[in-house]
Structures are given as C-alpha cells and as structure tokens.
Amino acid sequence: EMWAAPFFSAFIAGYMVYDEMHYASHHFPLKSKVGLSVKHHHMKHHYQNEALGYGVSSPLWDYVFGTTFPEKETISS
C-alpha cells in the first residue's frame, strides 16, 4: 500500500525521539524548563510508581492510557 512507507517512517521517527528523550532523562543534565519537566515526570515513573508514568517524552500518553500519577492531596483546615 502507498500509506505503509510514510506510516513506518513516522513510527520509526517517533520512536527515535522517544528513545532519545528517555536516554537524555537518565544521562544528561537537562536544565531547560521543558527538560526538567520531562526528567521529573520520568523519574517519578522509576522512583514513585513504576506502574505509572510511561509517557517519557510527554505526559500526554499517560492521559491517553490512564497511567497518570495521582494528584497530591491538599490538607484544608
């Protein structure tokens, strides 16, 4: 089919971005606001609850698949 090559190319490109973000979140000192957000989100996956937070480069996928972290509860007086 004519759609197979573009779909496969987009899938591979997306996976490469995901894999690079995952590697960077573990091995590079991310200092930008976006980089720190990605790293913080991903570290919660490893150290808070390994069954949640699979959206490494974007928490969007956690909303799609229901793997978001629970909101912190606030204590009101």
C-alpha distances in whole Angstrom, upper triangle without the diagonal:
4,6,6,8,10,10,12,14,15,16,18,20,21,22,24,26,27,28,30,31,32,34,36,37,39,40,41,43,41,44,42,42,38,38,41,40,37,39,41,38,37,41,41,38,40,44,44,42,39,37,36,35,32,30,32,30,31,33,30,28,32,32,29,29,33,34,36,40,43,45,48,51,54,57,59,63
4,6,7,8,9,11,12,14,15,17,18,20,21,23,24,26,27,29,30,32,33,35,36,38,39,39,42,40,42,40,40,36,37,40,38,35,38,40,38,36,40,41,38,40,44,44,42,39,38,37,35,32,30,31,29,30,32,29,28,31,32,28,29,33,34,36,40,43,44,48,50,53,57,58,62
4,6,6,6,9,10,11,12,14,16,16,18,20,21,22,24,26,27,28,30,32,33,35,36,36,39,37,39,37,37,33,33,36,35,32,34,37,34,33,37,37,35,37,40,40,38,36,34,33,31,28,26,27,26,26,28,25,24,28,28,25,26,29,31,32,36,39,40,44,47,49,53,55,58
4,6,5,6,8,10,10,12,14,15,16,18,20,21,22,24,26,27,28,30,31,33,34,35,38,36,38,36,37,33,33,36,34,31,33,36,33,32,35,36,33,35,39,39,37,34,33,32,30,27,25,26,25,26,28,25,23,27,28,24,25,29,30,32,35,38,40,43,46,49,53,55,58
4,5,5,6,9,10,11,12,14,15,16,18,20,21,22,24,26,27,28,30,32,33,33,36,34,36,35,35,32,31,35,33,30,32,35,33,31,35,36,33,35,38,39,37,34,33,32,30,27,25,26,24,25,28,26,24,28,29,26,27,30,31,33,36,39,41,44,47,50,53,55,59
4,6,5,6,9,10,10,12,14,15,17,18,20,21,23,24,26,27,29,31,31,31,34,32,34,32,32,29,29,32,31,28,30,33,31,29,33,34,32,34,37,38,36,33,32,31,29,26,24,24,22,23,25,23,22,26,26,24,25,29,29,31,34,37,38,42,45,47,51,53,56
4,5,5,6,9,10,10,12,14,15,16,18,20,21,22,24,26,27,29,30,31,33,31,33,31,31,28,28,31,29,26,29,31,28,27,31,32,29,31,34,35,33,30,29,28,26,23,21,22,20,21,23,21,19,23,23,20,21,25,26,28,31,34,36,39,42,44,48,50,54
4,5,5,6,9,10,11,12,14,15,16,18,20,21,22,24,26,27,28,29,32,30,33,31,32,28,27,30,29,26,28,30,28,26,30,31,28,30,33,34,32,29,28,27,25,22,21,21,20,21,23,22,20,23,24,22,22,26,26,28,31,34,36,39,42,45,49,51,55
4,5,5,6,9,10,11,12,14,15,17,18,20,21,22,24,26,27,27,30,28,30,29,30,26,26,29,28,25,27,30,27,26,29,31,28,30,33,34,33,30,29,28,26,23,21,20,19,20,23,22,20,24,25,23,24,27,27,28,31,35,36,39,43,45,49,51,55
4,5,5,6,8,10,11,12,14,15,17,18,20,21,22,25,26,26,28,26,28,26,27,23,23,26,25,22,24,27,25,23,27,28,26,28,31,32,30,28,27,26,23,20,18,18,16,17,20,18,17,21,22,19,21,24,24,25,28,32,33,36,39,42,45,47,51
4,5,5,6,9,10,11,12,14,15,16,18,20,21,23,24,25,27,25,28,27,27,23,23,26,24,21,23,26,23,21,25,26,24,25,29,29,28,25,24,23,21,17,16,16,15,16,18,17,15,18,20,18,18,22,22,23,26,30,31,34,38,40,44,46,50
4,5,5,6,9,10,10,12,14,15,16,18,20,21,22,23,26,24,27,26,27,23,22,25,24,21,22,25,23,21,25,26,24,25,28,30,28,25,25,24,22,18,17,16,15,17,20,19,17,20,22,20,21,24,23,25,28,31,33,36,39,42,45,48,51
4,5,5,6,9,10,11,12,14,15,16,18,20,21,21,24,22,24,23,24,20,20,23,22,19,21,24,22,20,24,26,24,25,28,29,28,26,26,24,21,18,16,15,13,15,19,18,17,20,22,20,21,24,23,25,27,31,32,35,38,40,44,46,50
4,5,5,6,9,10,11,12,14,15,17,19,20,20,23,20,23,22,22,18,18,21,19,16,18,21,19,18,21,22,20,22,26,26,25,23,22,21,18,15,13,12,10,12,15,14,13,16,18,17,17,21,20,21,24,27,28,31,34,37,41,43,47
4,5,5,6,9,10,10,12,14,15,17,18,19,22,20,23,22,23,19,18,21,20,16,18,20,18,16,20,21,19,20,24,25,23,20,20,19,17,13,12,11,10,13,15,15,13,16,19,17,17,20,19,20,23,27,28,31,34,37,41,43,47
4,5,5,6,9,10,10,12,14,16,16,17,20,18,21,21,22,18,17,20,20,16,17,20,19,17,20,22,20,21,24,26,25,22,23,22,19,16,14,12,11,14,17,17,16,19,21,20,20,23,22,23,25,29,30,32,36,38,42,44,48
4,5,5,6,9,10,10,12,14,15,15,18,16,18,17,18,15,14,17,16,13,15,18,16,15,18,20,19,20,23,24,24,21,22,20,17,14,12,10,8,11,14,15,14,17,19,19,19,22,20,21,23,26,27,30,33,36,39,42,45
4,6,5,6,9,10,11,13,14,15,17,15,18,18,18,15,13,16,15,11,13,16,14,12,15,17,15,16,20,21,20,18,18,17,14,11,9,7,6,9,12,13,12,14,17,16,16,19,17,18,20,23,25,27,30,33,37,39,43
4,5,5,6,9,10,11,12,13,16,15,19,19,20,17,14,17,17,13,13,16,15,12,15,18,15,16,19,21,20,18,19,18,15,12,11,9,9,12,15,16,15,16,20,19,19,21,19,20,21,25,27,29,32,35,38,41,45
4,5,5,6,8,10,10,11,14,13,16,16,18,15,12,15,15,12,12,16,15,13,15,18,17,17,20,22,22,20,21,20,17,15,13,10,9,13,16,17,17,18,21,21,21,23,21,21,23,26,28,29,33,35,39,41,45
4,5,5,6,9,10,10,12,10,14,13,14,11,9,12,12,8,9,12,12,10,12,15,14,15,18,19,19,18,19,17,14,12,10,7,6,10,13,14,14,16,19,19,19,21,18,18,19,23,24,26,29,32,35,38,41
4,5,5,7,9,10,13,12,15,16,16,14,11,13,13,9,9,12,11,8,10,13,12,12,15,17,17,15,16,15,12,10,10,6,7,11,13,15,14,15,18,19,18,20,17,17,18,22,23,25,28,31,34,37,40
4,5,5,6,8,11,11,15,16,18,15,12,14,15,11,10,14,14,11,12,15,14,13,16,19,19,17,19,18,16,14,14,10,10,14,17,19,18,19,22,23,22,23,21,21,21,25,26,28,31,33,37,40,43
4,5,5,5,8,8,11,13,14,12,9,11,12,10,8,12,13,11,12,15,15,15,17,19,20,19,21,19,16,15,14,10,10,14,16,19,19,19,22,23,23,24,22,21,21,25,26,27,30,32,36,38,42
4,6,6,8,7,11,12,13,11,8,9,10,7,5,9,9,7,8,12,12,11,14,16,17,16,18,16,13,13,12,9,9,12,14,17,17,17,20,22,21,22,19,18,18,21,22,23,27,29,32,35,38
4,6,9,9,13,15,16,15,11,11,13,11,8,11,12,9,8,12,12,11,13,16,17,15,18,17,15,14,15,11,12,15,17,20,19,19,23,24,23,24,20,20,20,23,24,25,28,30,33,36,40
4,7,9,12,15,17,16,12,13,15,13,10,13,15,12,12,16,16,14,16,19,20,19,22,21,19,18,18,14,14,18,20,23,22,23,26,27,27,27,24,24,23,27,27,28,31,33,36,39,42
4,6,9,12,14,14,10,11,14,12,10,13,15,13,13,17,17,16,18,21,22,21,24,23,20,19,18,15,14,17,20,23,23,23,26,28,28,28,25,24,24,27,27,28,31,33,36,39,42
4,6,9,12,12,9,9,12,12,9,12,15,14,13,17,18,17,18,20,23,22,25,23,20,21,20,16,15,18,20,23,24,24,27,28,29,29,26,24,24,26,26,26,30,31,34,36,39
4,6,9,9,5,6,9,9,7,10,13,12,13,16,17,17,18,20,22,22,24,22,19,19,17,14,13,15,17,20,21,21,24,26,26,27,24,22,22,24,24,24,28,29,32,35,38
4,7,8,6,6,9,11,10,11,14,15,15,17,19,20,20,22,24,24,27,24,21,21,20,17,15,17,19,21,23,23,25,27,28,28,26,24,23,25,24,24,28,29,32,34,37
4,5,5,6,8,10,10,12,14,15,16,18,20,21,22,23,25,25,27,24,20,21,19,16,14,15,17,19,21,22,23,26,27,27,25,23,22,25,24,24,27,28,31,33,36
4,6,5,6,9,10,11,12,14,15,17,19,20,21,21,23,24,25,22,19,20,17,15,13,13,15,17,20,20,21,23,25,25,23,20,20,22,20,21,24,25,28,30,33
4,5,5,6,9,10,11,12,14,16,17,19,20,20,22,22,23,20,16,17,14,12,10,10,12,14,16,17,18,20,22,22,20,18,18,21,20,21,24,25,29,31,34
4,5,5,6,9,10,11,12,14,16,17,18,19,21,20,22,19,16,16,14,11,9,11,13,15,17,18,19,21,22,23,20,19,19,21,21,22,26,27,30,32,36
4,5,5,6,8,10,10,12,14,15,16,17,19,19,21,18,15,16,15,12,11,12,13,16,18,18,20,22,23,23,20,18,17,19,19,19,23,24,27,29,32
4,5,5,6,9,10,11,13,15,15,15,17,18,19,16,13,14,12,10,9,9,10,13,15,14,16,19,20,19,17,14,14,16,16,17,20,21,25,27,30
4,6,5,6,9,10,11,13,14,15,16,16,17,14,11,11,9,7,6,7,8,11,13,13,15,17,18,18,15,14,14,17,17,18,22,24,27,30,33
4,5,5,6,9,10,11,12,13,15,15,17,15,11,12,11,8,9,10,11,15,15,15,18,20,20,20,17,15,14,18,18,19,22,24,27,30,33
4,6,5,6,9,10,10,11,13,14,16,13,10,13,12,10,11,11,11,15,16,14,17,19,19,19,15,13,12,15,15,15,19,20,23,26,30
4,6,5,7,9,10,10,11,12,13,10,7,9,8,7,9,9,8,11,12,11,13,16,16,15,12,10,9,12,13,14,18,20,23,26,30
4,5,5,7,9,10,10,10,12,10,7,8,8,6,8,9,9,13,12,11,14,16,16,15,12,11,11,14,16,17,21,23,26,29,33
4,5,5,6,8,9,9,12,11,9,10,11,9,12,13,12,16,16,14,17,20,19,18,14,13,12,15,16,16,20,22,25,28,32
4,5,5,5,7,8,10,8,7,10,11,10,13,13,12,15,15,13,15,18,17,15,12,10,8,11,13,13,16,19,22,25,29
4,6,6,5,5,7,6,5,7,9,9,12,13,11,14,13,11,14,16,14,14,10,10,9,12,14,15,19,22,25,28,31
4,6,6,5,9,9,9,10,12,11,14,15,14,18,17,15,18,20,18,17,13,13,12,15,17,18,21,24,26,30,33
4,6,7,10,10,11,13,15,14,17,18,16,20,19,17,20,22,20,19,15,14,12,14,16,16,19,22,24,27,30
4,7,9,9,9,12,15,14,17,17,15,19,18,15,18,20,18,16,13,12,9,11,13,13,15,18,21,24,27
4,5,6,8,10,13,14,17,17,15,17,16,13,16,18,15,14,10,10,8,10,13,14,16,20,22,26,29
4,5,7,8,12,12,16,16,14,17,15,13,16,17,15,14,10,11,10,13,16,17,20,23,26,29,33
4,7,8,11,13,16,16,14,16,14,11,14,15,12,11,7,10,10,12,16,17,20,23,26,29,33
4,6,9,11,14,13,10,13,11,8,11,12,10,8,5,6,6,9,13,15,18,21,24,27,31
4,6,7,10,9,7,10,9,6,9,11,10,9,6,6,7,10,13,15,18,21,25,27,31
4,6,9,9,8,10,7,6,10,11,9,10,7,8,10,14,16,19,22,25,28,31,35
4,6,5,5,7,5,5,9,9,9,10,8,9,11,15,16,19,22,25,29,31,35
4,6,7,9,9,9,12,13,13,14,11,11,13,17,18,20,24,26,30,32,36
4,7,9,9,10,13,14,14,16,14,13,15,19,20,22,25,28,31,34,37
4,5,7,8,10,11,12,13,12,11,13,16,17,20,23,25,29,31,35
4,5,5,7,9,10,10,9,7,10,13,14,16,20,22,26,28,32
4,5,5,6,9,10,10,9,12,15,15,19,22,24,28,30,33
4,5,5,6,8,8,9,12,15,17,20,23,26,29,31,35
4,5,5,5,5,5,8,11,13,17,19,22,26,28,32
4,6,5,6,6,10,11,13,17,19,22,25,27,31
4,6,8,9,13,15,17,20,23,25,29,31,34
4,6,8,12,14,17,20,22,25,29,31,35
4,6,9,11,13,17,19,22,25,27,31
4,7,9,12,15,18,21,24,27,31
4,6,9,12,15,18,21,24,27
4,6,9,12,15,18,21,25
4,6,9,12,15,18,21
4,6,9,13,15,19
4,6,10,13,16
4,7,9,13
4,6,10
4,7
4
